[in-house]
Amino acid sequence: MITRIPSFARLGRRALFALSAATLAAALGACGGGGSSDDDARVQATWVAAASNFDSAGPFGPAPEAEYFENQTLRHVMRVSAGGQQLRAKISNVFGTGPLVIDNVHLARSSGDGGIDVSTDTALKFGGQERVTVPAGQEAWSDFADFAVQTGDTLAVSMYVAGKTQKTTYHQLGVQNSYIVAGNAVSASTITTANAPTEYYWVTALDVQRNGGKGTVVAFGDSITDGVASTLNGNDRYPNVLARRLAADPGLENMSVVNSGISGNRILNDVAGPRALDRFQRDVLAVSGVTHVIILIGINDIGFSGLVAEQNVSADQITAGLKTLVDRAKARNIKVFLSTLLPFDDAGAPYFSAAAEEKRQAVNTWIRSNAAAADSVIDLDRIIRDPSAPTRMQAAFDSGDHLHPNVAGYAAMAGAIDLNLFR
């Protein structure tokens, strides 16, 4: 029987996933996935937000009541990791129960907060039409638009929904303000929203088409990848920092890095988000131009074993799941790097316990042995742990919850990754 639940576990479903990663017929395009070696007019992902189901039930309660948008414009802001001459967006309805109708989708350069440079405002079209209907369970790519973008640019995607539209497919932890206003304001110079939300709805990827592209690195994981405790609107998650390192390195500057983290995600059980074994196809293998993947996941499988008795899993089950992910990437000729799990001592009982730490050590021993036959092992545990107390994070890297790194910790993680892995 659970006698003490840490504070994060007593929160509502969405607050739980925001605080803890750990706690807690799609048109994919002809060039999506697999990592082509063609240097000319290559399509590669430049930004990704992995999809979850807004209406899924949490581990501590039932699904929330349905919520809707109607006659509203949503403006989402995103930092891209690779430039190009053309750009397209993916609209996802993978968790919808009926058709998703979006009346207008516009792209522009962000001018900060909810503003855009109106001189760059561009309507995205789908089969030549501005209105798109995406069937339940499917995704749709826009046509490529002539829109020159540079590595590190900040863009805004604005969507107008006229009819009553249920919130379904979304990315909960954006760590980036979004802006919502009544009416059709896709071309408005500024959208102001009180208490701006941080979710992304329906738009789950941006691709660029460019000459000389060298591929896409996918960072796959839970909230530590998703960026819990990073700076709101700061783009200082570890994949952001890694992207800047690649962009500054001669010979690697044409690679992109995209973030397929979902806070609270696990390998073996759903919520938060579909389990890694089920979403790996969509969130890694189908990412446009994918050539490399960094896998950092499993701490929630351990922690939730203490929180939800019927979802208790063993170290062997976790490592078997990781081996499956590695095998699936290698079968697609994607180079795969497996990371050790970060320390989480004092993250709160029963999420953390002596038994949980024993599992983490067993998983990390297996990862370090490279029994999975990954292309390389990245020992991020060694970077983040306190040398004098190795079950804990270094204080300088601890966000304060003893589970998620702070901004300095994320920078240290990205800085420890050998860039020669991508050459």
VOPAGU-2260 file (C-alpha; in pm, 1 decimal, decimal comma):
REM VOPAGU-2260
SITE   aa  ch    i         X         Y         Z
SITE  MET   A    0       0,0       0,0       0,0
SITE  ILE   A    1     129,8     348,4     -86,3
SITE  THR   A    2     152,3     551,6     229,9
SITE  ARG   A    3     327,6     863,4     101,5
SITE  ILE   A    4     290,8    1007,2    -246,1
SITE  PRO   A    5     539,1    1277,5    -347,3
SITE  SER   A    6     388,1    1617,8    -413,7
SITE  PHE   A    7     407,4    1579,4    -790,8
SITE  ALA   A    8     199,1    1263,3    -777,7
SITE  ARG   A    9     -85,2    1441,1    -600,6
SITE  LEU   A   10    -117,2    1694,2    -880,0
SITE  GLY   A   11    -364,3    1678,1   -1166,3
SITE  ARG   A   12    -276,4    1478,9   -1475,4
SITE  ARG   A   13    -149,2    1770,0   -1684,0
SITE  ALA   A   14      38,9    1934,3   -1398,8
SITE  LEU   A   15     199,4    1600,1   -1322,7
SITE  PHE   A   16     328,9    1557,0   -1675,2
SITE  ALA   A   17     451,2    1916,9   -1686,1
SITE  LEU   A   18     657,4    1876,6   -1370,9
SITE  SER   A   19     795,9    1536,2   -1438,8
SITE  ALA   A   20     916,7    1330,9   -1720,5
SITE  ALA   A   21    1022,5    1100,7   -1512,6
SITE  THR   A   22     744,0    1133,4   -1267,9
SITE  LEU   A   23     502,8    1081,2   -1380,3
SITE  ALA   A   24    -301,0     707,8   -4336,4
SITE  ALA   A   25     -43,9     973,4   -4245,8
SITE  ALA   A   26     124,2    1155,0   -4528,1
SITE  LEU   A   27     481,6    1126,3   -4411,8
SITE  GLY   A   28     645,7    1246,4   -4731,6
SITE  ALA   A   29     862,7    1066,1   -4978,2
SITE  CYS   A   30    1180,6    1161,5   -4792,8
SITE  GLY   A   31    1058,3    1087,3   -4438,8
SITE  GLY   A   32    1263,8     852,6   -4226,7
SITE  GLY   A   33    1553,9     625,9   -4297,5
SITE  GLY   A   34    1829,0     881,3   -4356,2
SITE  SER   A   35    1898,4     916,5   -4728,6
SITE  SER   A   36    2254,8    1000,3   -4830,5
SITE  ASP   A   37    2149,7    1230,1   -5115,0
SITE  ASP   A   38    2302,1    1576,8   -5068,0
SITE  ASP   A   39    2073,0    1756,1   -5314,4
SITE  ALA   A   40    1732,5    1901,4   -5223,9
SITE  ARG   A   41    1718,7    1691,8   -4913,4
SITE  VAL   A   42    1414,5    1694,9   -4685,0
SITE  GLN   A   43    1492,6    1693,4   -4315,7
SITE  ALA   A   44    1302,9    1766,6   -3997,3
SITE  THR   A   45    1393,4    2096,7   -3835,9
SITE  TRP   A   46    1147,9    2093,4   -3542,0
SITE  VAL   A   47     932,3    1822,9   -3381,4
SITE  ALA   A   48     681,3    1805,7   -3095,3
SITE  ALA   A   49     590,1    1445,8   -3014,7
SITE  ALA   A   50     215,1    1388,4   -2993,2
SITE  SER   A   51      10,5    1282,5   -2691,6
SITE  ASN   A   52    -361,5    1241,5   -2628,8
SITE  PHE   A   53    -513,3    1537,2   -2442,1
SITE  ASP   A   54    -798,7    1315,3   -2322,2
SITE  SER   A   55    -601,7    1015,5   -2199,7
SITE  ALA   A   56    -663,5     900,5   -1844,7
SITE  GLY   A   57    -380,8     953,7   -1600,0
SITE  PRO   A   58    -235,2     693,8   -1364,1
SITE  PHE   A   59    -406,7     855,9   -1066,1
SITE  GLY   A   60    -750,2     932,6   -1205,5
SITE  PRO   A   61    -993,4     926,6   -1497,5
SITE  ALA   A   62    -967,9    1116,3   -1824,0
SITE  PRO   A   63   -1049,3    1488,2   -1799,3
SITE  GLU   A   64   -1365,3    1639,9   -1935,4
SITE  ALA   A   65   -1351,4    1730,8   -2303,0
SITE  GLU   A   66   -1232,8    2081,4   -2395,0
SITE  TYR   A   67   -1276,6    2264,0   -2725,2
SITE  PHE   A   68   -1160,3    2546,2   -2947,7
SITE  GLU   A   69   -1416,9    2733,9   -3158,7
SITE  ASN   A   70   -1373,8    3040,2   -3382,6
SITE  GLN   A   71   -1021,6    3084,8   -3247,0
SITE  THR   A   72    -669,1    3133,0   -3375,7
SITE  LEU   A   73    -379,2    2946,5   -3215,9
SITE  ARG   A   74     -29,9    3081,7   -3271,7
SITE  HIS   A   75     255,5    2845,4   -3187,5
SITE  VAL   A   76     619,3    2954,2   -3173,9
SITE  MET   A   77     912,5    2723,1   -3245,8
SITE  ARG   A   78    1290,8    2745,6   -3285,1
SITE  VAL   A   79    1418,6    2554,4   -3588,7
SITE  SER   A   80    1746,2    2364,0   -3587,7
SITE  ALA   A   81    1826,6    2367,6   -3960,9
SITE  GLY   A   82    1767,3    2611,7   -4241,7
SITE  GLY   A   83    1637,3    2557,9   -4591,0
SITE  GLN   A   84    1480,2    2710,7   -4897,9
SITE  GLN   A   85    1132,7    2559,9   -4851,4
SITE  LEU   A   86     927,8    2453,4   -4553,9
SITE  ARG   A   87     625,7    2236,0   -4476,9
SITE  ALA   A   88     425,0    2158,3   -4161,6
SITE  LYS   A   89     263,5    1839,7   -4036,3
SITE  ILE   A   90     -85,0    1854,7   -3886,7
SITE  SER   A   91    -169,0    1554,1   -3672,0
SITE  ASN   A   92    -502,6    1406,1   -3573,6
SITE  VAL   A   93    -361,6    1075,1   -3453,8
SITE  PHE   A   94    -562,9    1087,0   -3130,9
SITE  GLY   A   95    -876,7    1242,3   -3273,7
SITE  THR   A   96   -1204,2    1051,5   -3277,3
SITE  GLY   A   97   -1344,7    1244,8   -3572,7
SITE  PRO   A   98   -1218,8    1459,8   -3860,9
SITE  LEU   A   99   -1003,2    1757,9   -3770,6
SITE  VAL   A  100   -1087,9    2067,3   -3978,7
SITE  ILE   A  101    -842,9    2357,2   -3978,0
SITE  ASP   A  102    -952,9    2647,4   -4193,3
SITE  ASN   A  103    -620,5    2830,4   -4228,8
SITE  VAL   A  104    -258,2    2754,8   -4146,0
SITE  HIS   A  105      -6,3    3038,8   -4182,8
SITE  LEU   A  106     369,1    3052,6   -4136,1
SITE  ALA   A  107     576,0    3360,7   -4051,1
SITE  ARG   A  108     890,8    3466,9   -3875,5
SITE  SER   A  109     833,8    3537,3   -3509,1
SITE  SER   A  110     904,2    3889,5   -3390,1
SITE  GLY   A  111     886,5    3786,2   -3025,0
SITE  ASP   A  112     607,1    3681,2   -2791,2
SITE  GLY   A  113     287,1    3656,2   -2999,7
SITE  GLY   A  114     411,1    3882,5   -3278,3
SITE  ILE   A  115     514,0    3807,2   -3636,3
SITE  ASP   A  116     693,1    3986,4   -3916,8
SITE  VAL   A  117     388,0    4037,9   -4138,8
SITE  SER   A  118     606,3    4076,3   -4446,8
SITE  THR   A  119     686,5    3705,4   -4414,5
SITE  ASP   A  120     328,1    3587,7   -4355,4
SITE  THR   A  121     271,8    3286,3   -4582,5
SITE  ALA   A  122     -35,9    3068,9   -4621,5
SITE  LEU   A  123      40,8    2698,1   -4608,7
SITE  LYS   A  124    -167,6    2488,0   -4843,4
SITE  PHE   A  125    -265,0    2124,4   -4845,8
SITE  GLY   A  126    -302,7    1986,7   -5195,3
SITE  GLY   A  127    -336,0    2347,1   -5309,4
SITE  GLN   A  128    -613,9    2427,7   -5059,9
SITE  GLU   A  129    -590,2    2643,9   -4748,4
SITE  ARG   A  130    -852,1    2442,5   -4560,8
SITE  VAL   A  131    -744,2    2096,0   -4449,2
SITE  THR   A  132    -948,8    1807,4   -4313,3
SITE  VAL   A  133    -745,6    1536,4   -4142,8
SITE  PRO   A  134    -930,5    1209,1   -4076,4
SITE  ALA   A  135    -925,1    1057,4   -3728,8
SITE  GLY   A  136    -603,5     872,2   -3660,6
SITE  GLN   A  137    -413,6    1032,7   -3947,1
SITE  GLU   A  138    -168,3    1312,6   -4022,2
SITE  ALA   A  139    -127,5    1549,9   -4316,3
SITE  TRP   A  140     172,4    1735,5   -4453,0
SITE  SER   A  141     123,8    2075,3   -4606,2
SITE  ASP   A  142     265,2    2143,6   -4949,5
SITE  PHE   A  143     616,3    2287,4   -4944,4
SITE  ALA   A  144     609,7    2667,6   -4934,9
SITE  ASP   A  145     887,5    2892,0   -5062,5
SITE  PHE   A  146    1009,5    3022,3   -4730,1
SITE  ALA   A  147    1380,2    3072,6   -4668,6
SITE  VAL   A  148    1476,1    2993,6   -4311,1
SITE  GLN   A  149    1811,8    2995,5   -4135,9
SITE  THR   A  150    1941,1    2764,2   -3865,8
SITE  GLY   A  151    1824,3    2893,2   -3529,2
SITE  ASP   A  152    1540,1    3107,0   -3664,6
SITE  THR   A  153    1222,3    3138,8   -3458,3
SITE  LEU   A  154     902,7    3084,0   -3653,4
SITE  ALA   A  155     531,4    3109,2   -3578,9
SITE  VAL   A  156     262,1    2876,3   -3710,0
SITE  SER   A  157     -87,6    3022,6   -3678,9
SITE  MET   A  158    -399,7    2807,5   -3720,4
SITE  TYR   A  159    -762,3    2911,4   -3736,0
SITE  VAL   A  160   -1043,9    2672,8   -3642,0
SITE  ALA   A  161   -1393,5    2799,0   -3717,4
SITE  GLY   A  162   -1605,6    2510,7   -3592,2
SITE  LYS   A  163   -1621,0    2355,8   -3247,3
SITE  THR   A  164   -1303,3    2147,4   -3236,5
SITE  GLN   A  165   -1211,9    1915,5   -2951,7
SITE  LYS   A  166    -864,5    1928,1   -2801,8
SITE  THR   A  167    -710,1    1590,5   -2874,2
SITE  THR   A  168    -365,7    1560,1   -3033,6
SITE  TYR   A  169    -119,4    1789,3   -2858,4
SITE  HIS   A  170     222,7    1823,2   -2700,8
SITE  GLN   A  171     178,2    1914,9   -2336,5
SITE  LEU   A  172     518,3    2046,6   -2229,1
SITE  GLY   A  173     609,3    2308,2   -2487,2
SITE  VAL   A  174     828,7    2517,2   -2252,0
SITE  GLN   A  175     722,1    2787,0   -2498,2
SITE  ASN   A  176     427,7    3023,8   -2477,8
SITE  SER   A  177     148,3    2983,9   -2729,9
SITE  TYR   A  178    -109,4    3250,8   -2808,7
SITE  ILE   A  179    -484,2    3211,9   -2856,7
SITE  VAL   A  180    -736,8    3473,7   -2964,4
SITE  ALA   A  181   -1097,9    3482,7   -3086,3
SITE  GLY   A  182   -1162,4    3502,7   -3460,2
SITE  ASN   A  183    -940,5    3452,9   -3761,0
SITE  ALA   A  184    -613,3    3627,5   -3676,4
SITE  VAL   A  185    -363,7    3410,7   -3863,3
SITE  SER   A  186    -213,0    3719,0   -4030,9
SITE  ALA   A  187    -237,2    3953,4   -3730,9
SITE  SER   A  188      87,3    4126,9   -3643,3
SITE  THR   A  189      40,1    4047,6   -3275,1
SITE  ILE   A  190    -170,1    3808,8   -3070,4
SITE  THR   A  191    -187,9    3874,1   -2697,2
SITE  THR   A  192    -306,3    3607,6   -2455,5
SITE  ALA   A  193    -347,2    3641,0   -2081,7
SITE  ASN   A  194    -181,4    3347,4   -1905,4
SITE  ALA   A  195     -41,1    3216,2   -2233,2
SITE  PRO   A  196     -49,6    2834,5   -2242,0
SITE  THR   A  197     257,7    2627,8   -2321,2
SITE  GLU   A  198     101,7    2345,4   -2520,7
SITE  TYR   A  199     128,1    2277,5   -2894,4
SITE  TYR   A  200    -193,5    2163,2   -3062,9
SITE  TRP   A  201    -199,8    1957,7   -3385,3
SITE  VAL   A  202     120,0    2091,3   -3541,4
SITE  THR   A  203     381,2    1825,5   -3467,3
SITE  ALA   A  204     664,3    1881,0   -3715,7
SITE  LEU   A  205     828,9    2126,5   -3951,3
SITE  ASP   A  206    1044,6    2004,6   -4239,5
SITE  VAL   A  207    1283,8    2200,5   -4454,5
SITE  GLN   A  208    1399,8    2121,9   -4803,0
SITE  ARG   A  209    1759,4    2223,6   -4855,5
SITE  ASN   A  210    2071,7    2152,0   -5054,7
SITE  GLY   A  211    2354,8    1985,0   -4867,4
SITE  GLY   A  212    2150,9    1859,2   -4572,2
SITE  LYS   A  213    2335,0    1595,0   -4372,2
SITE  GLY   A  214    2051,8    1438,1   -4177,4
SITE  THR   A  215    1849,5    1462,3   -3859,6
SITE  VAL   A  216    1938,0    1364,4   -3504,0
SITE  VAL   A  217    1633,5    1265,0   -3298,3
SITE  ALA   A  218    1654,0    1303,7   -2919,9
SITE  PHE   A  219    1404,9    1047,3   -2787,6
SITE  GLY   A  220    1300,3    1027,0   -2426,0
SITE  ASP   A  221    1092,6    1157,3   -2138,0
SITE  SER   A  222    1083,8    1491,3   -1952,6
SITE  ILE   A  223    1460,2    1511,0   -1924,3
SITE  THR   A  224    1466,6    1527,1   -2303,8
SITE  ASP   A  225    1143,7    1729,4   -2322,3
SITE  GLY   A  226    1300,4    1996,0   -2102,7
SITE  VAL   A  227    1134,8    2012,2   -1760,9
SITE  ALA   A  228    1311,4    2287,9   -1559,3
SITE  SER   A  229    1456,4    2451,9   -1868,1
SITE  THR   A  230    1382,0    2819,7   -1926,6
SITE  LEU   A  231    1037,6    2916,7   -2054,9
SITE  ASN   A  232    1087,4    3043,3   -2412,2
SITE  GLY   A  233    1462,8    2996,7   -2360,6
SITE  ASN   A  234    1532,2    2699,0   -2588,4
SITE  ASP   A  235    1794,6    2561,9   -2351,9
SITE  ARG   A  236    1686,8    2197,4   -2330,4
SITE  TYR   A  237    1973,4    1957,1   -2394,0
SITE  PRO   A  238    1866,8    1892,3   -2759,0
SITE  ASN   A  239    1868,0    2270,4   -2821,9
SITE  VAL   A  240    2222,1    2297,5   -2687,5
SITE  LEU   A  241    2331,9    1997,1   -2894,3
SITE  ALA   A  242    2179,0    2159,3   -3204,2
SITE  ARG   A  243    2383,9    2474,4   -3144,8
SITE  ARG   A  244    2700,1    2269,1   -3104,5
SITE  LEU   A  245    2640,1    2092,6   -3435,7
SITE  ALA   A  246    2556,9    2419,6   -3610,9
SITE  ALA   A  247    2887,5    2567,2   -3495,8
SITE  ASP   A  248    3096,5    2269,6   -3607,1
SITE  PRO   A  249    3237,7    2271,3   -3962,5
SITE  GLY   A  250    3112,0    1963,1   -4141,2
SITE  LEU   A  251    2814,6    1911,9   -3907,5
SITE  GLU   A  252    2645,2    2248,6   -3955,0
SITE  ASN   A  253    2392,9    2101,6   -4199,8
SITE  MET   A  254    2251,9    1851,0   -3948,8
SITE  SER   A  255    1933,6    1916,9   -3754,3
SITE  VAL   A  256    1841,0    1806,6   -3402,3
SITE  VAL   A  257    1475,9    1752,4   -3310,4
SITE  ASN   A  258    1316,6    1675,2   -2975,9
SITE  SER   A  259    1090,3    1369,3   -2948,2
SITE  GLY   A  260    1064,5    1378,5   -2570,7
SITE  ILE   A  261     735,3    1341,7   -2385,2
SITE  SER   A  262     722,1    1428,8   -2017,2
SITE  GLY   A  263     628,9    1131,8   -1803,7
SITE  ASN   A  264     685,5     887,3   -2089,0
SITE  ARG   A  265     776,8     525,5   -2030,0
SITE  ILE   A  266     903,0     236,0   -2238,4
SITE  LEU   A  267     651,6     -27,6   -2134,4
SITE  ASN   A  268     330,3     147,8   -2024,3
SITE  ASP   A  269     114,9     424,5   -2166,2
SITE  VAL   A  270      58,4     761,4   -1995,1
SITE  ALA   A  271     208,9    1007,1   -2024,5
SITE  GLY   A  272     187,4     973,9   -2397,4
SITE  PRO   A  273     184,7     642,9   -2577,8
SITE  ARG   A  274     456,8     411,8   -2452,8
SITE  ALA   A  275     793,1     431,9   -2627,2
SITE  LEU   A  276     752,5      92,0   -2789,6
SITE  ASP   A  277     439,2     216,1   -2966,1
SITE  ARG   A  278     543,9     569,9   -3056,9
SITE  PHE   A  279     895,8     492,6   -3179,3
SITE  GLN   A  280     775,6     442,1   -3535,9
SITE  ARG   A  281     607,4     783,1   -3554,6
SITE  ASP   A  282     847,5     980,7   -3336,5
SITE  VAL   A  283    1178,3     840,9   -3462,8
SITE  LEU   A  284    1161,9     611,9   -3764,9
SITE  ALA   A  285     920,1     833,7   -3959,1
SITE  VAL   A  286    1097,1    1162,2   -3883,6
SITE  SER   A  287    1211,7    1315,3   -4210,1
SITE  GLY   A  288    1578,0    1258,7   -4288,4
SITE  VAL   A  289    1652,2    1075,8   -3962,2
SITE  THR   A  290    2008,1     945,9   -3949,5
SITE  HIS   A  291    2079,7     926,2   -3573,3
SITE  VAL   A  292    1879,9     875,6   -3253,9
SITE  ILE   A  293    1977,8     931,6   -2890,1
SITE  ILE   A  294    1763,8     720,9   -2654,7
SITE  LEU   A  295    1734,9     838,2   -2292,8
SITE  ILE   A  296    1432,3     675,2   -2131,3
SITE  GLY   A  297    1342,2     432,2   -1854,0
SITE  ILE   A  298    1351,5     631,0   -1529,9
SITE  ASN   A  299     970,6     661,7   -1527,6
SITE  ASP   A  300     935,0     287,1   -1573,0
SITE  ILE   A  301    1137,9     253,3   -1254,9
SITE  GLY   A  302     968,5     533,7   -1061,5
SITE  PHE   A  303     614,9     438,3   -1153,9
SITE  SER   A  304     683,8      85,7   -1034,8
SITE  GLY   A  305     666,4     238,1    -688,3
SITE  LEU   A  306     366,7     459,1    -762,3
SITE  VAL   A  307     135,6     218,2    -945,3
SITE  ALA   A  308     165,6    -137,4    -817,0
SITE  GLU   A  309       2,5    -303,1   -1117,5
SITE  GLN   A  310     257,5    -135,8   -1346,6
SITE  ASN   A  311     563,5    -257,4   -1158,2
SITE  VAL   A  312     830,7    -363,9   -1407,3
SITE  SER   A  313    1168,8    -528,0   -1365,0
SITE  ALA   A  314    1510,9    -414,2   -1482,8
SITE  ASP   A  315    1509,1    -704,2   -1729,8
SITE  GLN   A  316    1180,7    -585,0   -1879,6
SITE  ILE   A  317    1320,1    -232,7   -1915,9
SITE  THR   A  318    1637,9    -351,4   -2085,7
SITE  ALA   A  319    1439,6    -578,6   -2316,3
SITE  GLY   A  320    1234,2    -276,9   -2421,5
SITE  LEU   A  321    1547,8     -71,0   -2483,8
SITE  LYS   A  322    1694,7    -355,8   -2690,8
SITE  THR   A  323    1381,1    -358,2   -2904,5
SITE  LEU   A  324    1414,4      15,6   -2972,1
SITE  VAL   A  325    1780,6     -22,5   -3064,8
SITE  ASP   A  326    1705,8    -312,0   -3298,1
SITE  ARG   A  327    1429,3    -121,7   -3473,3
SITE  ALA   A  328    1654,5     177,3   -3536,1
SITE  LYS   A  329    1941,0     -35,9   -3664,5
SITE  ALA   A  330    1705,6    -222,6   -3896,4
SITE  ARG   A  331    1645,4     112,7   -4066,3
SITE  ASN   A  332    2018,1     194,3   -4086,0
SITE  ILE   A  333    1979,7     467,8   -3825,0
SITE  LYS   A  334    2276,2     509,2   -3592,9
SITE  VAL   A  335    2153,7     465,4   -3238,5
SITE  PHE   A  336    2313,1     592,5   -2916,8
SITE  LEU   A  337    2188,5     465,0   -2582,6
SITE  SER   A  338    2224,7     681,7   -2272,5
SITE  THR   A  339    2252,9     573,7   -1912,0
SITE  LEU   A  340    1976,0     683,7   -1674,3
SITE  LEU   A  341    2042,6     987,9   -1458,3
SITE  PRO   A  342    2054,4     971,9   -1074,6
SITE  PHE   A  343    1732,4    1048,8    -888,4
SITE  ASP   A  344    1799,5     987,5    -520,1
SITE  ASP   A  345    1568,0    1195,6    -298,3
SITE  ALA   A  346    1319,2    1254,6    -581,7
SITE  GLY   A  347    1043,4    1150,1    -340,7
SITE  ALA   A  348     913,7     821,6    -206,9
SITE  PRO   A  349     782,2     587,7    -332,5
SITE  TYR   A  350     897,7     712,0    -674,1
SITE  PHE   A  351    1252,2     679,1    -544,9
SITE  SER   A  352    1346,2     393,2    -312,9
SITE  ALA   A  353    1637,4     161,3    -250,2
SITE  ALA   A  354    1469,0     -93,8    -477,4
SITE  ALA   A  355    1427,4     168,7    -749,5
SITE  GLU   A  356    1794,0     261,8    -728,3
SITE  GLU   A  357    1887,5    -105,0    -753,3
SITE  LYS   A  358    1688,9    -124,5   -1077,0
SITE  ARG   A  359    1855,6     189,1   -1214,1
SITE  GLN   A  360    2198,5      49,3   -1139,9
SITE  ALA   A  361    2107,9    -279,7   -1309,1
SITE  VAL   A  362    1979,2     -99,1   -1617,6
SITE  ASN   A  363    2285,8     125,5   -1633,7
SITE  THR   A  364    2522,1    -170,1   -1596,0
SITE  TRP   A  365    2345,2    -335,1   -1890,5
SITE  ILE   A  366    2361,5     -13,7   -2096,9
SITE  ARG   A  367    2733,5      35,5   -2024,1
SITE  SER   A  368    2805,4    -321,3   -2132,2
SITE  ASN   A  369    2640,7    -235,9   -2465,1
SITE  ALA   A  370    2454,4    -565,0   -2464,6
SITE  ALA   A  371    2206,6    -388,7   -2691,7
SITE  ALA   A  372    2477,0    -350,7   -2960,0
SITE  ALA   A  373    2403,7      21,4   -2998,0
SITE  ASP   A  374    2640,6     222,3   -3214,1
SITE  SER   A  375    2763,2     392,5   -2899,6
SITE  VAL   A  376    2682,2     438,9   -2531,9
SITE  ILE   A  377    2657,0     793,6   -2392,8
SITE  ASP   A  378    2715,7     786,3   -2017,7
SITE  LEU   A  379    2515,1    1089,5   -1905,2
SITE  ASP   A  380    2481,4     944,1   -1554,8
SITE  ARG   A  381    2856,5     989,6   -1514,6
SITE  ILE   A  382    2828,0    1355,4   -1621,2
SITE  ILE   A  383    2539,3    1449,6   -1391,6
SITE  ARG   A  384    2603,0    1245,0   -1077,1
SITE  ASP   A  385    2778,7    1370,8    -767,1
SITE  PRO   A  386    3117,7    1192,5    -751,9
SITE  SER   A  387    3099,7    1182,1    -372,2
SITE  ALA   A  388    2738,7    1055,1    -368,2
SITE  PRO   A  389    2680,0     885,4    -706,2
SITE  THR   A  390    2312,3     805,9    -647,3
SITE  ARG   A  391    2247,3    1183,3    -646,9
SITE  MET   A  392    2282,3    1465,3    -895,8
SITE  GLN   A  393    2554,3    1721,4    -848,9
SITE  ALA   A  394    2399,6    2018,6    -670,2
SITE  ALA   A  395    2518,4    2247,3    -951,0
SITE  PHE   A  396    2315,1    2046,7   -1203,9
SITE  ASP   A  397    2002,6    1981,6    -991,6
SITE  SER   A  398    1685,0    2176,9   -1070,5
SITE  GLY   A  399    1575,5    2125,2    -711,3
SITE  ASP   A  400    1348,0    1826,7    -756,7
SITE  HIS   A  401    1647,0    1586,4    -760,7
SITE  LEU   A  402    1512,8    1431,1   -1079,0
SITE  HIS   A  403    1549,6    1686,8   -1357,7
SITE  PRO   A  404    1870,2    1871,6   -1440,8
SITE  ASN   A  405    1868,7    2249,7   -1442,3
SITE  VAL   A  406    1987,1    2459,6   -1737,4
SITE  ALA   A  407    2351,7    2404,8   -1640,8
SITE  GLY   A  408    2286,2    2032,4   -1622,3
SITE  TYR   A  409    2126,9    2025,2   -1966,0
SITE  ALA   A  410    2424,3    2216,5   -2105,9
SITE  ALA   A  411    2661,7    1967,4   -1943,8
SITE  MET   A  412    2469,6    1676,5   -2094,0
SITE  ALA   A  413    2483,1    1823,1   -2444,7
SITE  GLY   A  414    2845,8    1924,4   -2399,1
SITE  ALA   A  415    2945,5    1570,5   -2305,8
SITE  ILE   A  416    2819,1    1418,0   -2631,7
SITE  ASP   A  417    3110,2    1347,3   -2866,4
SITE  LEU   A  418    3032,5    1521,4   -3195,2
SITE  ASN   A  419    3243,5    1263,6   -3378,8
SITE  LEU   A  420    2948,1    1028,8   -3333,2
SITE  PHE   A  421    2770,3    1226,4   -3606,4
SITE  ARG   A  422    3051,6    1239,7   -3862,2
